[in-house]
Amino acid sequence: MSKQKIQGKVVFSGRDTFGELTVADKDGIRSLYFGEGIVQSSLKLGHPSVLLMDYSQAMLTPLLFNERPERVLVVGLGGGSLVNFLLERCPDCAVHAIEISPAVIRVAHDYFDLPRQNSRLQVLQADAREAVREMEASGLLFDLILLDAFDEDGPAAVLMQEDFLISCKRLLRKNGICSINLWTWPRGNFFETYEMIGSVFGGNAGKIPLEESYQNVVVLACDDASRYADLMSYRARARQMQRKWGVNFPTFLMRIGWQRSAAEP
C-alpha cells in the first residue's frame, strides 16, 4: 500500500460513512484508492488473482510454511485481491472476509471481480472486533489470519488494540500464523504496535520490511517462532512456489526478522 495522487481514468467515485472511494484504470491496471490517494488494491484487468502489490504478496509469506490452509480469515476486504488469490491458488481453502464498509464490498464485487456466489467464500459486513469475538465464541479456528484493515487515514485503529489481537491469537489453530499489514508512517505507530504484537504472542513475532516507496511492514505472529528459525531450509520451496504462484517468496523469506528464534539464547 502506498500513497500517491489518483492516476488514470476514474471509473467509480463514491463515499460512505467510512470514507471516500475511487476506482481508476491506467495501462490495464485497475486501482482502488481510499481518500485522496491511498492505493489499497490494484488488479490486472482480466486477471483478478494476480497480486501486483508487494505488501499483498508479503502478507502471504506464511503459505511457505503451510501451502494448503484449510481456513483463512481476511480482515479488511479492499478490492479483494487477497481473497481472489486464495480462492484460485488454494482450492481446498475456505475464506472468511470481514469488511466494515458496505461500499467497499460493493466496489469489490462490481469492479474487482470478487465472486458474488462461491461456496468457499463468506463475506461479512461487520465491525471486526465484534465479528472476531463472535467467531471466537463459536469455536472457529483458522490456519492463517490476514489483517489488512485500512481507512483513508491509514491502518484501522482495531489493528492496534490489544484485546483484538488477543482474540485473533485465540482464533489460530496450532501452528497458525497471523499476518498483519502496518505502516511505518507516524500515523501507524509502528514500533509501539509491533512491541504490543510481540507481547500478545509471547515474543513470537517477526517483521518483513518492504521497499521504501511503500512504507509498509508486514508483521508475522504465531504461537512458536522457533519452528521457523531455520529459514534457509525453506529456500527451495520459496523458489518453487514463486514459479508456481508468481509471488516473490524468496525475497520475503530473506527479509523475515524474528524477535526471538531458536537460534537465540
N, C-alpha and C positions, 0 to 999 in steps of 0.2 A: 504494500500500500504506500502510495506517495502522494504528495501534494503538488498540484500544478493547475494551470489555467485549463478550463474546459476546452478541448480541441475537437475539431471535426464538425460534422453536420448533426445538429440536435434532432433526435427523433422522438424524444419524450422529455417533458419537464413538468414537475408537479411538486406538491408539498403536502405533508400531513402534520399531525401534532408532534411528530418526532423529527421533522426537518425537511429540507429541500432535496429533491432527487432530480438528476439529469442523466439522460442516456444519449450518448453521441457516438457516431460512426466515423472512423477515419482509416483509410487504407485497409479495409477489410477487417478492422478490429472494432468491436463494439465495447464501450466502457460505461460503467455506472459510476457517477460522481455523487458524493454527498456534499451538501453545502456549496461553496464557491469553487471547489476544486480538489476534494479528496477522492482519489481514484480507489474505489472499493473493489471493483471486479473488472476484468477485461476478458472478452471472448473473441475467438477467431470465428467469424461468421461461417456457419455450416459445420463447425467442429466444436460443439459445446463442452466436450470432455477434455479438451486440451488446456493445460494450465499455463498461462502466459506469464503470470507474475511470480517473481522469486519468492515472495513471502508465502503464497499459497502452496508452492512446491515444498518449501522448507517445512511447512506445518505437517506435511505428510511423511516426514523423515521416520516417524515410528513404524511405518509399514516395512522398513528394513528389518525390524525385529519380529514383526508378525504381518506377513503379506496377505493373510487370509482372515481378517477380522470378521467376527460373526455379527457384531452390532456396534455402530458408531453413532455418537451424539455430536451434532454440529450446533453450536450456539452462535447465532448471527448468520443469517442466510445470505445477505447481499445479492449478487447476481446468481448465486447457486453453483459457482464453478467447482467448489469442493464437493458438493453433493453430486453433481453430474459426473465428476471424475470417479467417485466411489461407486456409483451405480454401474458405470461402464467397466471399470477395471477390477472391481471386487464383486463378481456376480452372485456370490453367496451371502453378501453382507446386507443387513437391514440398516437403513439410515433414518435417524430421527433428527429433525431440524427444528430449532426454536428461533422464532423471529418476532420481535415485539411490534414491528410496523406492518400494518396491512398493506400499505402502499408498496413496500419493498417486496412483499410476497407477490403482489400482482405484477410488478415490473419483472421479477424473476421468471414468472410464467409467460408473460406477454412478449418479453424482449430477449430473454436469455435461455430459452429452450428448456426451462425446468419442467419436467413432466407433470401434468395435472393428475394423471392416473398411473400409479406404479405400486404394485403390491409390496415392494420393498422400501417404499418411502412414506414417511409420515411427517408432514409439515404442520407445526403447531404455532399458532399466533398467540403469544403469551409473553408475560414478563418472565425472564429467565430464572430469577430467584424462586418465584412461585412454582414454575414448571419443574425445576430441578428438585425442589423439596417434595413435590408430588411423586416424581419418579423414584426418589429415594424411599418414600413410604410404600410404594408399590413393589419394591424389590427388584426393579430393573437394574441390570448391570451391563457395562459397556467395555469393549476391548480398547476403544480409543475415544477420547473426548477432544473435540476441536473447538477452542474458544476464540471466536473471531468477531466479537460484538463491537461495532464501532458506530459512532454517530458523526454529525458534521463537525464536531469539535475534537474528535479523537477517540481513544479507547473508551468504551462504555464503562461507567462507574462500577457496574456489577463485577467486572473483572478484577477490581482492586478491593473487593470486600472479602474479609477472611471467612465469614460464615458461608458464603457462596462457594469458595474454594474447598472448604471442608466438605460440603455436600457433594461437590464434584469428585473429591477423593473417594468418598463412600460409594459412589456410583461405578467406580472402576473395578473390573474383575482383577483377580491376582495376575500380575504381570502386565496389567493395562497401563496405558500412558495417557496423560493429559498434555495436549499441545496448545500453547497459548500465544497469540499474536499481540505483541506490545510495541509501543513507540519508545524511541529514545528522546523524543522531544520533551520539553519540560511538562507539558500537559499530561504526558503519560506517566510521570512519577516512576520511571523505570526501576531505578535502584531500590527504592522503597518497596515497590511491588514485588520485585524479584526476591528480595530478602524475605518478604512475607510468604511467598510461594514456597521457598525453601523451608521455612519454619513449619508450614502446614504439612509438607511432605517429608518431614524428618531429615531435611538436608539433601534429599534425593531429587535435586533439580539441576538442570543444565540449560545453557543458552546457545543459540545458533545466531550469530550476528550476520546481517545481510550487507549488501552493498550500501555505501554511504548515501546514495541517491534515494534509497527507500527509508532510511532512518527507522527501520523495523528491527526488532529482535524477537525471534521465536524462542519461547521457553518450553522445555520438556520437563514434566514432573511425573514421578512414579513412586511405587512403594519400596523399590530396592534398585538403586542405580548400579550396584556392584555387578549385576549380571551383564551390564553393557560396558564394563570397564575396558575390555579388550576390543576397542572399536575397530582396530585394524583387521580383526578376524571377519569383519563384515564387508571388506573392500570388494571382494569378488562378487558378492551378492549385489552390492551397490551398482557395480558396472553392468551386471546382467539386468537389473531392474531398470536402469537408465535406458538401455537399449529397448527393453520391452514396453516401458511406460512413458518414455520421453521426459522423465523428471531427473533433475541434476543431483541424484542421490550421492554420488562420490564427493562432490564439493561440500554438501551439507554434513555428511558424515565426518569429514575432516575438520569442520568448524565446531563440532559439539564440544563444549567445555562443561563438564560436570562439576558441581560444587564439591561433591565428595565421591570418591570411587574406591574400588577395592585396592587400587594401586597406591592409595594414600594411607598414611597411618591414622 
